[in-house]
Structures are given as structure tokens and as C-alpha cells.
Amino acid sequence: MSSTERKKKKIRLLFVCLGNICRSPAAEGVMATVVEKYGLQDLIEVDSAGTSGWHEGELPDERIRIHGERRGYVFDSPARKFRDSDFKDFDYIFVMDRQNLSNILSLATDKEQTNKIHLMTEYLQQYVHDHIPDPYYGEASGFELVLDLLEDACEGILQTIKKKHHSELT
């Protein structure tokens, strides 16, 4: 069997926020759209989770879905809590803010797991922001800011992955 005939292992990305009903499912949806734009949906897989299980099984908050739809996104993955197996199942874990970064880092049991964890804003290309703010208790403008930041960071993530995994993605 030639190398092109072998099924390539997907690069798996997980986006994490607190409740998995606003920021992380939006990041998942934005990233899925970016991946599709570059025709890499057979090579890159995305998912999302929360550090709390408060909203397990619920659809994303209606407000983020409405704001996303206006930009052509579909945010429809049910909320789930981050689990220890996510360290094994995902190549990259992107967190929305420092509190969730701290929460996920505290669950890591070795350097390999720790190295998978990244702050989402590290990948911003146009904006300067130290975290993706939680829009849950805010106004409509907060949801728009979150989407602006996620669109920017997801492009940055994809460019980074394309450089790092060039041979796997061609």
C-alpha cells in the first residue's frame, strides 16, 4: 500500500471555555468553516468542551447562534464537559481565557499533555487581546467581538498548523 493510499491521521483540535455554550462552540464552528474553506476537512477535525458540566447536552446559547448565522456559521454542537481522555484524543487544546487555561493545565499529568494546551489569543493576527471575553452576561456587541476575535485566531491557528504539519496536509 502506498503512502497516498493509507488513511492519514486527522489533526484533532479541541476548543475549551467554561460552559461550552458560547465561546468554544463558536470557535469550533468558525474553525470548521475555515478548515472547509481550505479544503482540509478530511485532515483536520474540530470539537469543543467546557471546564464545567453545567450545560451538558444543551445547544449553544441562542444569542451566539444568531450572531453566528448572520456571518454564515452554524453553531450546533451540544455542550459537554472536558474529560481526561481529551488529552489523548486531541493534538491541540485551545482555551479561551486564563482561568480555563489554569483549569485545563491543572488536569494535565505530563509534559506531553501540557504542551497541547494553548491560549486562543496566542494566534490572533490582527487583534491584540489577552483573552476571548465571555459574552454570556453582556450585550450584543460582546458576541460580535467574540466572533471577530475567533475568526482572526482561527485563521492564525490554521496557518500555524499548515506550517507545522505541511507534509501531513498535502
Secondary structure as UniProt FT lines:
FT   TURN            3..5
FT   STRAND          11..17
FT   HELIX           23..37
FT   TURN            38..39
FT   TURN            41..43
FT   STRAND          44..50
FT   TURN            54..57
FT   HELIX           62..70
FT   TURN            71..72
FT   HELIX           85..89
FT   STRAND          92..95
FT   HELIX           98..107
FT   HELIX           111..115
FT   STRAND          117..119
FT   HELIX           120..123
FT   TURN            136..137
FT   HELIX           140..164
FT   HELIX           166..168
//
